[in-house]
Amino acid sequence: MLRRVLSPLLLLDFLLFIVLFSLTIWKGSAIWHWFVSICGFILLHFLSRVLFSPRVKMLSKLAVRDIYRRKTSSALLIFGLMLSSAVVSSSLIVGDSFDATLEDRLVSSLGEHTAEVIAEWLGDIQ
């Protein structure tokens, strides 16, 4: 007969579930409490799987070792990532400021305009 042993990750998931469930019951039963609790459980579940996986530990050791062996390639890679993120963020900033400038010119071309809204009180509407 095959006997299964509870893994530490399964126990960690059970503990996370109990904590989040009890916090949700304690704080209130609004729908957004449950939504946040479920999303938090899913996020912590995946994070625990990634952090405690032996495959991730092996890949992180290989990556760190590769950084020390190929310093020039690693520095060029980091510089390229920084440059590309700077280009993307600056293009987004320029696009937003251009849109704001066009909107401001359009509103100012309409000129001054005042409108007056007059309403008559009709009493209580039921």
N, C-alpha and C positions, 0 to 999 in steps of 0.2 A: 504494500500500500504506500502510495506516495504522500508524504507529509509536507505540507506547505508551511513555511515560516513567514510571518509578517515582516516585511522589509521595513527598515527605518523610514524610508520615504512614504510608505503607506501610513505609518503611524504619524508622521509629520503632517500629512494631508488630513488625517482624521482630527488631529489637534487643531490645525488651522480652521477646519470646518466648525468644530465645536466653539472655538473662540469667536469667530465671525458670526455664527448663528446666535450665540448668547448676547453678543453686543447688539445685534439687530433687534432681538426681542427686548433688550433692556432700553434701547434708545427710542423705539417706537415701531409701529408696524406700517409706516407709510411705504408706498410702492418704491420710492426712490431709495429708501434704506435697504430694501431687499436687493434692488438692482446694484447698488454700490457694494453690498456684501458679496453678491455672486461674482461681480467683476473683480473684486479684491481677491476672492478665493482662486479664481482662474489665473489671475496674474501671479499670485504667490505660488500656485501649483507649478506653473511653467518655470518660474524663477528657481524654485527648489530643484526641479528636474535638471535645469541647466547647470546650476552651481555644484550639485553633488554628483554629476555624471562623471564616470571615469574617462569617457571619451573626451569630454571638454577639458579635463585636467591634462590629458596627454597632448591635446592640440594647443593648449596654452603654453605648455612647456616647450613644444616645438616652435611656437611663434616667438617666444622670448629668446630662445636660443638662436633663432634666425636673425633677430634684431641685432644681437651682439656679433654675429658672424658677418652680416652684410650691412654695415653701418651706412655706407653711401646710398645704397638702394633704399634703405628704410628712411633716411633723411629726405631723399628725393620724393618718395611716396608721401610722406607727411606734408612736405612743402606743396606738392601738387594738390593734395586734399584741401589744404588751407587756401590755396589760390582759387581753386574751383568754388569753394563755399563763399569766398569773398566776392567772386564774380556774380554768382547767383543772387546773393543777398543785395549787392549793389544794384543789379538790374531790377530787382523787385522794388527797391527804394525809389529808383528813378521812375519806374512805371507808376507807382502810387503818387509821387509828387507831380508827374505830368498829368495824371487824371484829376488831381486836385486843382491844378492850374487851369485846366480846361473848364472844369465845373465852375470855378470862381469867375472866369471870364464870361461864361454863359449867363450866370446869375447877374453879373454887373451889367451885361448888355441889355437885360430886360428893363433896367431903369428902376426908379422909385415907384412903388405901387403900394397903395394902402387900400385895404378892403375893410368894410364895416359890416358886421353881421348883426342883424337885429332879430331878436326872437321874442315872441309874445308868450307870456306865462299862461298856460291853459289849465292850470290847476293840477291836482294830483291825478296822475294817470294810473289806472289799475288794471 
